[in-house]
Amino acid sequence: MSSIIYAMLDEFFDEKCMVDALFQIKGELKEKLPINRLKVIIQVTIELIQNIINHSNIYSDLKEGKREGYGNFLLIKNGITEYQIITSNPINKKQKEILQNRVNELKKLNKSELKTLLKERIRSRINSHQKGAGVGLIRIFISSVSDIKVDFQPIDDEVYMFSMEIIFR
């Protein structure tokens, strides 16, 4: 049986929303999960919401200097021990190509190889926020216990809806 732990659907995300989401998720799960499992869900939530904020500002008024992005976030409990996070957000065509290539590369690596790549990226101090698909995505792949499902649905010729589904046990 599935139950929704936390949901933000068709909303603008900013850092305040992220803090509120983390507070609510932690409050809901702190008595139900061991600290190491809760920590993983919190870390992945941060990475995913930051992804929406940093890379989904297609519909945001950037002239006012707002740092926000549009998207969806859903945390679901499936059965007794499984949790699932599903996110979606609009991205442009260039972001789609970068993400698609990066996801395909990361899917070929095992956990040990992912951890080595993460260390290399952190040590290199390359600012990957400009292009996306950097350290945060590697961390998400390390944290997931199953294959991460990724999808790109075209909205028009230049915009795609990027979705990810991550499962934790």
N, C-alpha and C positions, 0 to 999 in steps of 0.2 A: 504494500500500500504506500502510495506517495503522498507527501504533504509539503506544501510550500513553506519554507522557513523565512524567506525574504524575497521581495519582488519590487523592482522599479521598471515599469513598462512605459515605453514611448515618452521618455522624460529627458530633460537636459541635466547632465551630470556636471558637478563642479567639486571642488575639494571639500566643501561643507557636506555635500551629499555623501561623499565617500566616508567621511568621519562618522556621519549619522548611521550609514549602513554598517560600518564596522562595529559601532557601539551596539546596535540592535542584534547583529549576528552573534557577537560575543556574548551578549546577555542571554540570548536564546540557547546557545550551545555549550556554555561553560560548564554547566552541571551534567551535560549528557555525553561529553567527549573527553578523552584524555588530552592533556595539554598539548602534546605533540601533534595530534590530529587537528585540534582546533587551530594551532599555529599555522599549519599548512593551509587550511581553508582561509584563514585571515590573510596570509601572504598572497595567495592566488587571487583573492578578492581585490586586494590592493592593486596588484598588477593589472587585472582586467578592467577595473574602473579607471585606473590611470590611462590605460590604452584608449578607452572611450573618450576621456577628457583630452588627451594629447593628439588623437588622430581622427576624431569624428566631429570636427568643428565645421563641417560643411554647412550646417544650418545656423551657425552661431554668428552673432554680430561682432566680428573681431575688431572693428574700428573702435569700439568702446573698451578694448583691452580685456574683454572677458575671456577667462580660461575655462571653457566648458565644451562639452560634446554631447551629442544626441545619441541615445541608444536604449538598450534593454539589458537588465540583469535579473537573473532568477537563480535562487538557491533552493534546491529541492532535496528532501530526504526520501530515499527509496528504500523501503523495507527497514530492517533493523540497523544495518551498518553502512549502507551506501549513501553517499551524498553526491549531488550532481549540480554543477554550475553551468548555466547556459547564458551566453551574452550575444548580443548582436548590435551592430552599429554601422552607419554608412561610411564608406571610404571612397576615395577617388580611384581612377583607373591605375595610376602609377603606384599607389599604395597597395592595390590588389596584386599587381605583378610582384612587388617586393615581398609581400606576405606569402603569396602562393609559393614562390621559390624558396623562401626561408622555411616555411612549414614542411615542404617536401624534403629539404635537407635535414631538418631536425628529426623527422619521422624515421630516417635511416639510422639514427644513432641510438645506442643503448644508454642506460642510466649513467654508467661510468664515463662514456664518451661525452655525454651531455654535461656532466660535472666538470670534466676537463675543459670543455669549450667555455663553460661559464667562467671558470677561473681565468682563462686566457682573455676573455672579453673584459672582465673586471680589471685585470692588470694592464690591459692595453690602453685603458682610459679613452677609448674612442667614444665620441658622443653619438650614440646610435638613436637618440630620441628624434633626430631630424628625419630619419627614414623609417623608424619602427622596426619591429621584428628583431630586437636585440636581446639584451640581458633578461628583460621581463618575460619574453616568450620562452627563452631557454629555461627559466625558473618554473614556468607553468608546465613545460614538458617533463621536467624532473619530478614535479609534485604529483602528476597524474599517475593513476595505477592502470589505466587502460589507454588504448589509442585515442588520441584527441580527435574529435570530429570537427572538421572545418568546412565551411561552405561559403560560396560567393554567389549571391543571386543578383542579377542585373536589375537596377532600377531604371536606368536609362543608359545612353552610350558612354557616359563618363562616371556614373556613380553605381556602386555595388553595395549590397547589404552583406557585411561580413559577419558570420556567426561562428561561435566556438562552443563545443560541449565537452566538459571535462568531468570525469568520474573519480571519486575518492572512496576508498573502502577502509 
